[in-house]
Amino acid sequence: MFDLGEIKLRIEQKRIFFTRKEVIEPVLKNVLLCGNVHTDSVGRNTYQDEFKTIYVSNIPDVKSEFFLVTKWGDGQGKKFKQEVKIVDPVNSLEIFNSVGLESEFKLVNVYHEHIIVGQIFDLFLPMVGRYCIEIYLNGRLKGKTYFNVIQLGPK
């Protein structure tokens, strides 16, 4: 036999669990570098020309444009702020900082995901080597990814 009072209590506990509005910091699930983003008529994005290496003919050089796509999930809350820095890890030279261009977002519950498509223009590349992209959430480092700069032709 079931105790109806116990069943009602369990149902109420489940309802409270699913409606609680506590803040759960999201997880950085994916980082993608690509040359172009196309949005179709339904609002879905297609990411084209994914890369991990930038080829240049001269050093220093400028990468005119590319996209940095991040996906956040497994979190919940009304105000999260993503910041991005690009650093030459060998010389600790910061070549890009998203100050003033931060992306704010919210996650309704832990089942939702949020994708940020950031466009970076005129990135100055002072030398060949491996560069680090640092992704911050509310001022705390949450992830890193890397890309290489390789010079083609005579040095």
JOLIN-V246301 format. One record per residue. N is the residue number from 1. D_LAST is the distance of its C-alpha to the last C-alpha in Angstrom with 1 decimal. Layout:
n=N d_last=D_LAST
n=N d_last=D_LAST
This chain:
n=1 d_last=83.1
n=2 d_last=80.5
n=3 d_last=81.0
n=4 d_last=80.3
n=5 d_last=79.6
n=6 d_last=76.9
n=7 d_last=75.3
n=8 d_last=75.3
n=9 d_last=73.7
n=10 d_last=70.9
n=11 d_last=70.3
n=12 d_last=70.2
n=13 d_last=67.7
n=14 d_last=65.4
n=15 d_last=65.7
n=16 d_last=64.8
n=17 d_last=61.8
n=18 d_last=60.4
n=19 d_last=61.1
n=20 d_last=59.9
n=21 d_last=57.3
n=22 d_last=55.6
n=23 d_last=51.9
n=24 d_last=49.7
n=25 d_last=46.1
n=26 d_last=44.0
n=27 d_last=41.4
n=28 d_last=37.8
n=29 d_last=38.1
n=30 d_last=34.8
n=31 d_last=31.4
n=32 d_last=29.4
n=33 d_last=26.2
n=34 d_last=26.4
n=35 d_last=25.3
n=36 d_last=28.9
n=37 d_last=32.5
n=38 d_last=35.5
n=39 d_last=39.0
n=40 d_last=41.9
n=41 d_last=45.4
n=42 d_last=46.7
n=43 d_last=44.0
n=44 d_last=42.0
n=45 d_last=38.2
n=46 d_last=35.9
n=47 d_last=32.4
n=48 d_last=29.8
n=49 d_last=26.2
n=50 d_last=26.2
n=51 d_last=22.9
n=52 d_last=21.4
n=53 d_last=17.7
n=54 d_last=15.8
n=55 d_last=12.9
n=56 d_last=10.8
n=57 d_last=8.6
n=58 d_last=7.6
n=59 d_last=8.1
n=60 d_last=10.9
n=61 d_last=12.7
n=62 d_last=16.3
n=63 d_last=18.0
n=64 d_last=21.0
n=65 d_last=23.6
n=66 d_last=24.6
n=67 d_last=27.7
n=68 d_last=28.7
n=69 d_last=32.0
n=70 d_last=34.2
n=71 d_last=37.7
n=72 d_last=40.3
n=73 d_last=43.7
n=74 d_last=46.5
n=75 d_last=47.4
n=76 d_last=49.9
n=77 d_last=50.2
n=78 d_last=50.1
n=79 d_last=47.2
n=80 d_last=43.8
n=81 d_last=40.6
n=82 d_last=37.1
n=83 d_last=34.2
n=84 d_last=30.5
n=85 d_last=27.8
n=86 d_last=24.1
n=87 d_last=22.7
n=88 d_last=19.7
n=89 d_last=21.9
n=90 d_last=19.9
n=91 d_last=20.2
n=92 d_last=23.2
n=93 d_last=21.7
n=94 d_last=23.7
n=95 d_last=21.8
n=96 d_last=24.7
n=97 d_last=28.5
n=98 d_last=31.2
n=99 d_last=33.7
n=100 d_last=36.0
n=101 d_last=34.8
n=102 d_last=36.4
n=103 d_last=38.1
n=104 d_last=41.8
n=105 d_last=43.7
n=106 d_last=46.9
n=107 d_last=48.1
n=108 d_last=51.7
n=109 d_last=52.1
n=110 d_last=50.3
n=111 d_last=50.4
n=112 d_last=48.2
n=113 d_last=44.5
n=114 d_last=42.3
n=115 d_last=39.0
n=116 d_last=36.7
n=117 d_last=34.2
n=118 d_last=31.8
n=119 d_last=29.5
n=120 d_last=26.4
n=121 d_last=25.0
n=122 d_last=21.9
n=123 d_last=20.4
n=124 d_last=17.8
n=125 d_last=14.9
n=126 d_last=13.6
n=127 d_last=11.2
n=128 d_last=10.5
n=129 d_last=13.7
n=130 d_last=17.3
n=131 d_last=19.3
n=132 d_last=23.1
n=133 d_last=25.6
n=134 d_last=28.9
n=135 d_last=32.1
n=136 d_last=35.1
n=137 d_last=38.7
n=138 d_last=41.0
n=139 d_last=38.7
n=140 d_last=38.4
n=141 d_last=35.3
n=142 d_last=36.2
n=143 d_last=33.0
n=144 d_last=29.3
n=145 d_last=26.8
n=146 d_last=23.1
n=147 d_last=20.1
n=148 d_last=16.5
n=149 d_last=13.3
n=150 d_last=10.7
n=151 d_last=7.4
n=152 d_last=8.0
n=153 d_last=6.6
n=154 d_last=3.8
n=155 d_last=0.0
